[in-house]
């Protein structure tokens, strides 16, 4: 699975880790994140992420 980087702050979404603080389980692909998911560091939406 691909990692994605936030173009606003540099946060890297790693699907092997997920986003436990937001209830996103490890193994969740970026494409499978809810549409309202936001960067846990700066709060921007998925549209501000690029494939790493």
PyMOL Python script that loads the backbone (N, CA, C, O; Angstrom):
from pymol import cmd

cmd.read_pdbstr("""\
ATOM      1  N   UNK A   1       0.846  -1.195   0.000  1.00  0.00           N
ATOM      2  CA  UNK A   1       0.000   0.000   0.000  1.00  0.00           C
ATOM      3  C   UNK A   1       0.881   1.245   0.000  1.00  0.00           C
ATOM      4  O   UNK A   1       1.954   1.272   0.603  1.00  0.00           O
ATOM      5  N   UNK A   2       0.404   2.261  -0.685  1.00  0.00           N
ATOM      6  CA  UNK A   2       1.172   3.492  -0.827  1.00  0.00           C
ATOM      7  C   UNK A   2       1.017   4.405   0.380  1.00  0.00           C
ATOM      8  O   UNK A   2      -0.040   4.461   1.010  1.00  0.00           O
ATOM      9  N   UNK A   3       2.090   5.116   0.686  1.00  0.00           N
ATOM     10  CA  UNK A   3       2.046   6.166   1.699  1.00  0.00           C
ATOM     11  C   UNK A   3       1.699   7.473   1.007  1.00  0.00           C
ATOM     12  O   UNK A   3       2.016   7.665  -0.167  1.00  0.00           O
ATOM     13  N   UNK A   4       1.050   8.365   1.731  1.00  0.00           N
ATOM     14  CA  UNK A   4       0.670   9.673   1.202  1.00  0.00           C
ATOM     15  C   UNK A   4       1.184  10.753   2.128  1.00  0.00           C
ATOM     16  O   UNK A   4       1.155  10.600   3.349  1.00  0.00           O
ATOM     17  N   UNK A   5       1.663  11.866   1.537  1.00  0.00           N
ATOM     18  CA  UNK A   5       2.218  12.959   2.328  1.00  0.00           C
ATOM     19  C   UNK A   5       1.316  14.182   2.215  1.00  0.00           C
ATOM     20  O   UNK A   5       0.821  14.508   1.135  1.00  0.00           O
ATOM     21  N   UNK A   6       1.111  14.853   3.343  1.00  0.00           N
ATOM     22  CA  UNK A   6       0.330  16.090   3.379  1.00  0.00           C
ATOM     23  C   UNK A   6       1.191  17.217   2.801  1.00  0.00           C
ATOM     24  O   UNK A   6       2.286  17.484   3.297  1.00  0.00           O
ATOM     25  N   UNK A   7       0.694  17.869   1.759  1.00  0.00           N
ATOM     26  CA  UNK A   7       1.471  18.932   1.125  1.00  0.00           C
ATOM     27  C   UNK A   7       1.484  20.208   1.967  1.00  0.00           C
ATOM     28  O   UNK A   7       2.274  21.115   1.705  1.00  0.00           O
ATOM     29  N   UNK A   8       0.623  20.279   2.966  1.00  0.00           N
ATOM     30  CA  UNK A   8       0.578  21.472   3.814  1.00  0.00           C
ATOM     31  C   UNK A   8       1.583  21.403   4.966  1.00  0.00           C
ATOM     32  O   UNK A   8       2.220  22.403   5.300  1.00  0.00           O
ATOM     33  N   UNK A   9       1.723  20.202   5.581  1.00  0.00           N
ATOM     34  CA  UNK A   9       2.568  20.142   6.782  1.00  0.00           C
ATOM     35  C   UNK A   9       3.626  19.039   6.747  1.00  0.00           C
ATOM     36  O   UNK A   9       4.521  19.020   7.592  1.00  0.00           O
ATOM     37  N   UNK A  10       3.535  18.124   5.784  1.00  0.00           N
ATOM     38  CA  UNK A  10       4.529  17.061   5.688  1.00  0.00           C
ATOM     39  C   UNK A  10       4.175  15.776   6.412  1.00  0.00           C
ATOM     40  O   UNK A  10       4.958  14.827   6.392  1.00  0.00           O
ATOM     41  N   UNK A  11       2.985  15.720   7.066  1.00  0.00           N
ATOM     42  CA  UNK A  11       2.556  14.488   7.729  1.00  0.00           C
ATOM     43  C   UNK A  11       2.467  13.368   6.693  1.00  0.00           C
ATOM     44  O   UNK A  11       1.991  13.583   5.578  1.00  0.00           O
ATOM     45  N   UNK A  12       2.923  12.182   7.064  1.00  0.00           N
ATOM     46  CA  UNK A  12       2.854  11.033   6.166  1.00  0.00           C
ATOM     47  C   UNK A  12       1.818  10.049   6.695  1.00  0.00           C
ATOM     48  O   UNK A  12       1.935   9.542   7.810  1.00  0.00           O
ATOM     49  N   UNK A  13       0.789   9.785   5.864  1.00  0.00           N
ATOM     50  CA  UNK A  13      -0.173   8.743   6.209  1.00  0.00           C
ATOM     51  C   UNK A  13       0.401   7.405   5.756  1.00  0.00           C
ATOM     52  O   UNK A  13       0.629   7.178   4.567  1.00  0.00           O
ATOM     53  N   UNK A  14       0.631   6.524   6.729  1.00  0.00           N
ATOM     54  CA  UNK A  14       1.163   5.194   6.459  1.00  0.00           C
ATOM     55  C   UNK A  14       0.034   4.194   6.700  1.00  0.00           C
ATOM     56  O   UNK A  14      -0.398   4.017   7.839  1.00  0.00           O
ATOM     57  N   UNK A  15      -0.448   3.538   5.642  1.00  0.00           N
ATOM     58  CA  UNK A  15      -1.570   2.613   5.814  1.00  0.00           C
ATOM     59  C   UNK A  15      -1.269   1.448   6.749  1.00  0.00           C
ATOM     60  O   UNK A  15      -2.195   0.859   7.308  1.00  0.00           O
ATOM     61  N   UNK A  16       0.001   1.101   6.933  1.00  0.00           N
ATOM     62  CA  UNK A  16       0.337   0.021   7.853  1.00  0.00           C
ATOM     63  C   UNK A  16       0.110   0.435   9.302  1.00  0.00           C
ATOM     64  O   UNK A  16      -0.062  -0.416  10.174  1.00  0.00           O
ATOM     65  N   UNK A  17       0.109   1.744   9.561  1.00  0.00           N
ATOM     66  CA  UNK A  17      -0.111   2.277  10.906  1.00  0.00           C
ATOM     67  C   UNK A  17      -1.558   2.731  11.083  1.00  0.00           C
ATOM     68  O   UNK A  17      -2.134   2.582  12.161  1.00  0.00           O
ATOM     69  N   UNK A  18      -2.145   3.290  10.010  1.00  0.00           N
ATOM     70  CA  UNK A  18      -3.485   3.864  10.105  1.00  0.00           C
ATOM     71  C   UNK A  18      -3.430   5.181  10.851  1.00  0.00           C
ATOM     72  O   UNK A  18      -2.397   5.850  10.869  1.00  0.00           O
ATOM     73  N   UNK A  19      -4.539   5.554  11.467  1.00  0.00           N
ATOM     74  CA  UNK A  19      -4.632   6.774  12.283  1.00  0.00           C
ATOM     75  C   UNK A  19      -5.456   6.422  13.516  1.00  0.00           C
ATOM     76  O   UNK A  19      -6.639   6.750  13.595  1.00  0.00           O
ATOM     77  N   UNK A  20      -4.815   5.744  14.488  1.00  0.00           N
ATOM     78  CA  UNK A  20      -5.556   5.239  15.647  1.00  0.00           C
ATOM     79  C   UNK A  20      -6.334   6.316  16.407  1.00  0.00           C
ATOM     80  O   UNK A  20      -7.415   6.043  16.930  1.00  0.00           O
ATOM     81  N   UNK A  21      -5.798   7.525  16.472  1.00  0.00           N
ATOM     82  CA  UNK A  21      -6.492   8.594  17.198  1.00  0.00           C
ATOM     83  C   UNK A  21      -7.820   8.962  16.539  1.00  0.00           C
ATOM     84  O   UNK A  21      -8.722   9.479  17.199  1.00  0.00           O
ATOM     85  N   UNK A  22      -7.939   8.696  15.239  1.00  0.00           N
ATOM     86  CA  UNK A  22      -9.179   8.992  14.511  1.00  0.00           C
ATOM     87  C   UNK A  22     -10.003   7.723  14.280  1.00  0.00           C
ATOM     88  O   UNK A  22     -11.003   7.753  13.562  1.00  0.00           O
ATOM     89  N   UNK A  23      -9.585   6.613  14.887  1.00  0.00           N
ATOM     90  CA  UNK A  23     -10.321   5.372  14.744  1.00  0.00           C
ATOM     91  C   UNK A  23     -10.070   4.649  13.431  1.00  0.00           C
ATOM     92  O   UNK A  23     -10.864   3.797  13.031  1.00  0.00           O
ATOM     93  N   UNK A  24      -8.962   4.982  12.750  1.00  0.00           N
ATOM     94  CA  UNK A  24      -8.609   4.332  11.487  1.00  0.00           C
ATOM     95  C   UNK A  24      -7.665   3.174  11.789  1.00  0.00           C
ATOM     96  O   UNK A  24      -6.557   3.377  12.285  1.00  0.00           O
ATOM     97  N   UNK A  25      -8.107   1.976  11.490  1.00  0.00           N
ATOM     98  CA  UNK A  25      -7.342   0.771  11.833  1.00  0.00           C
ATOM     99  C   UNK A  25      -6.111   0.608  10.944  1.00  0.00           C
ATOM    100  O   UNK A  25      -6.116   1.026   9.786  1.00  0.00           O
ATOM    101  N   UNK A  26      -5.058   0.002  11.489  1.00  0.00           N
ATOM    102  CA  UNK A  26      -3.914  -0.356  10.651  1.00  0.00           C
ATOM    103  C   UNK A  26      -4.376  -1.214   9.477  1.00  0.00           C
ATOM    104  O   UNK A  26      -5.275  -2.044   9.617  1.00  0.00           O
ATOM    105  N   UNK A  27      -3.753  -1.005   8.322  1.00  0.00           N
ATOM    106  CA  UNK A  27      -4.136  -1.748   7.130  1.00  0.00           C
ATOM    107  C   UNK A  27      -5.163  -1.038   6.268  1.00  0.00           C
ATOM    108  O   UNK A  27      -5.595  -1.572   5.247  1.00  0.00           O
ATOM    109  N   UNK A  28      -5.564   0.187   6.680  1.00  0.00           N
ATOM    110  CA  UNK A  28      -6.550   0.950   5.915  1.00  0.00           C
ATOM    111  C   UNK A  28      -5.851   1.762   4.822  1.00  0.00           C
ATOM    112  O   UNK A  28      -5.061   2.660   5.114  1.00  0.00           O
ATOM    113  N   UNK A  29      -6.149   1.439   3.570  1.00  0.00           N
ATOM    114  CA  UNK A  29      -5.560   2.168   2.448  1.00  0.00           C
ATOM    115  C   UNK A  29      -6.047   3.614   2.446  1.00  0.00           C
ATOM    116  O   UNK A  29      -7.154   3.904   2.899  1.00  0.00           O
ATOM    117  N   UNK A  30      -5.214   4.517   1.933  1.00  0.00           N
ATOM    118  CA  UNK A  30      -5.594   5.930   1.866  1.00  0.00           C
ATOM    119  C   UNK A  30      -6.915   6.098   1.121  1.00  0.00           C
ATOM    120  O   UNK A  30      -7.761   6.896   1.523  1.00  0.00           O
ATOM    121  N   UNK A  31      -7.088   5.347   0.042  1.00  0.00           N
ATOM    122  CA  UNK A  31      -8.306   5.436  -0.759  1.00  0.00           C
ATOM    123  C   UNK A  31      -9.550   5.038   0.026  1.00  0.00           C
ATOM    124  O   UNK A  31     -10.661   5.444  -0.316  1.00  0.00           O
ATOM    125  N   UNK A  32      -9.365   4.243   1.078  1.00  0.00           N
ATOM    126  CA  UNK A  32     -10.488   3.759   1.871  1.00  0.00           C
ATOM    127  C   UNK A  32     -10.794   4.631   3.079  1.00  0.00           C
ATOM    128  O   UNK A  32     -11.726   4.342   3.829  1.00  0.00           O
ATOM    129  N   UNK A  33     -10.010   5.706   3.279  1.00  0.00           N
ATOM    130  CA  UNK A  33     -10.301   6.619   4.384  1.00  0.00           C
ATOM    131  C   UNK A  33     -11.629   7.323   4.131  1.00  0.00           C
ATOM    132  O   UNK A  33     -11.974   7.582   2.979  1.00  0.00           O
ATOM    133  N   UNK A  34     -12.381   7.636   5.184  1.00  0.00           N
ATOM    134  CA  UNK A  34     -13.634   8.375   4.984  1.00  0.00           C
ATOM    135  C   UNK A  34     -13.368   9.718   4.290  1.00  0.00           C
ATOM    136  O   UNK A  34     -12.305  10.313   4.469  1.00  0.00           O
ATOM    137  N   UNK A  35     -14.326  10.184   3.508  1.00  0.00           N
ATOM    138  CA  UNK A  35     -14.154  11.442   2.782  1.00  0.00           C
ATOM    139  C   UNK A  35     -13.944  12.627   3.729  1.00  0.00           C
ATOM    140  O   UNK A  35     -13.328  13.621   3.345  1.00  0.00           O
ATOM    141  N   UNK A  36     -14.449  12.531   4.965  1.00  0.00           N
ATOM    142  CA  UNK A  36     -14.304  13.642   5.913  1.00  0.00           C
ATOM    143  C   UNK A  36     -13.060  13.515   6.797  1.00  0.00           C
ATOM    144  O   UNK A  36     -12.882  14.295   7.733  1.00  0.00           O
ATOM    145  N   UNK A  37     -12.200  12.534   6.502  1.00  0.00           N
ATOM    146  CA  UNK A  37     -10.962  12.394   7.256  1.00  0.00           C
ATOM    147  C   UNK A  37     -10.070  13.595   6.963  1.00  0.00           C
ATOM    148  O   UNK A  37     -10.007  14.067   5.827  1.00  0.00           O
ATOM    149  N   UNK A  38      -9.382  14.087   7.990  1.00  0.00           N
ATOM    150  CA  UNK A  38      -8.468  15.222   7.824  1.00  0.00           C
ATOM    151  C   UNK A  38      -7.108  14.877   8.407  1.00  0.00           C
ATOM    152  O   UNK A  38      -6.978  13.970   9.229  1.00  0.00           O
ATOM    153  N   UNK A  39      -6.100  15.615   7.971  1.00  0.00           N
ATOM    154  CA  UNK A  39      -4.742  15.438   8.480  1.00  0.00           C
ATOM    155  C   UNK A  39      -4.746  15.632   9.991  1.00  0.00           C
ATOM    156  O   UNK A  39      -5.246  16.643  10.484  1.00  0.00           O
ATOM    157  N   UNK A  40      -4.194  14.672  10.731  1.00  0.00           N
ATOM    158  CA  UNK A  40      -4.207  14.794  12.193  1.00  0.00           C
ATOM    159  C   UNK A  40      -3.311  15.908  12.724  1.00  0.00           C
ATOM    160  O   UNK A  40      -3.450  16.304  13.881  1.00  0.00           O
ATOM    161  N   UNK A  41      -2.402  16.417  11.909  1.00  0.00           N
ATOM    162  CA  UNK A  41      -1.519  17.495  12.375  1.00  0.00           C
ATOM    163  C   UNK A  41      -2.047  18.881  12.050  1.00  0.00           C
ATOM    164  O   UNK A  41      -2.024  19.773  12.897  1.00  0.00           O
ATOM    165  N   UNK A  42      -2.530  19.066  10.807  1.00  0.00           N
ATOM    166  CA  UNK A  42      -2.905  20.433  10.415  1.00  0.00           C
ATOM    167  C   UNK A  42      -4.366  20.590  10.011  1.00  0.00           C
ATOM    168  O   UNK A  42      -4.834  21.715   9.833  1.00  0.00           O
ATOM    169  N   UNK A  43      -5.098  19.481   9.863  1.00  0.00           N
ATOM    170  CA  UNK A  43      -6.530  19.568   9.634  1.00  0.00           C
ATOM    171  C   UNK A  43      -6.992  19.746   8.197  1.00  0.00           C
ATOM    172  O   UNK A  43      -8.181  19.968   7.969  1.00  0.00           O
ATOM    173  N   UNK A  44      -6.089  19.657   7.213  1.00  0.00           N
ATOM    174  CA  UNK A  44      -6.518  19.787   5.823  1.00  0.00           C
ATOM    175  C   UNK A  44      -7.144  18.462   5.355  1.00  0.00           C
ATOM    176  O   UNK A  44      -6.929  17.416   5.969  1.00  0.00           O
ATOM    177  N   UNK A  45      -7.907  18.518   4.280  1.00  0.00           N
ATOM    178  CA  UNK A  45      -8.587  17.350   3.755  1.00  0.00           C
ATOM    179  C   UNK A  45      -7.712  16.450   2.914  1.00  0.00           C
ATOM    180  O   UNK A  45      -6.547  16.749   2.651  1.00  0.00           O
ATOM    181  N   UNK A  46      -8.298  15.336   2.494  1.00  0.00           N
ATOM    182  CA  UNK A  46      -7.575  14.337   1.703  1.00  0.00           C
ATOM    183  C   UNK A  46      -7.057  14.904   0.385  1.00  0.00           C
ATOM    184  O   UNK A  46      -6.073  14.407  -0.163  1.00  0.00           O
ATOM    185  N   UNK A  47      -7.709  15.930  -0.116  1.00  0.00           N
ATOM    186  CA  UNK A  47      -7.300  16.501  -1.412  1.00  0.00           C
ATOM    187  C   UNK A  47      -5.930  17.187  -1.343  1.00  0.00           C
ATOM    188  O   UNK A  47      -5.352  17.522  -2.377  1.00  0.00           O
ATOM    189  N   UNK A  48      -5.416  17.395  -0.136  1.00  0.00           N
ATOM    190  CA  UNK A  48      -4.116  18.045   0.039  1.00  0.00           C
ATOM    191  C   UNK A  48      -2.982  17.025   0.200  1.00  0.00           C
ATOM    192  O   UNK A  48      -1.856  17.392   0.535  1.00  0.00           O
ATOM    193  N   UNK A  49      -3.282  15.759  -0.037  1.00  0.00           N
ATOM    194  CA  UNK A  49      -2.265  14.706   0.078  1.00  0.00           C
ATOM    195  C   UNK A  49      -1.817  14.238  -1.306  1.00  0.00           C
ATOM    196  O   UNK A  49      -2.600  14.207  -2.256  1.00  0.00           O
ATOM    197  N   UNK A  50      -0.539  13.876  -1.392  1.00  0.00           N
ATOM    198  CA  UNK A  50       0.018  13.337  -2.631  1.00  0.00           C
ATOM    199  C   UNK A  50       0.664  12.000  -2.337  1.00  0.00           C
ATOM    200  O   UNK A  50       1.219  11.781  -1.260  1.00  0.00           O
ATOM    201  N   UNK A  51       0.583  11.103  -3.320  1.00  0.00           N
ATOM    202  CA  UNK A  51       1.236   9.798  -3.181  1.00  0.00           C
ATOM    203  C   UNK A  51       2.732  10.007  -3.056  1.00  0.00           C
ATOM    204  O   UNK A  51       3.327  10.787  -3.800  1.00  0.00           O
ATOM    205  N   UNK A  52       3.326   9.315  -2.123  1.00  0.00           N
ATOM    206  CA  UNK A  52       4.759   9.467  -1.886  1.00  0.00           C
ATOM    207  C   UNK A  52       5.548   8.541  -2.771  1.00  0.00           C
ATOM    208  O   UNK A  52       6.777   8.528  -2.712  1.00  0.00           O
TER     209      UNK A  52
END
""", "prot")
cmd.dss("prot")
cmd.show_as("cartoon", "prot")
cmd.util.cbc("prot")
cmd.orient("prot")
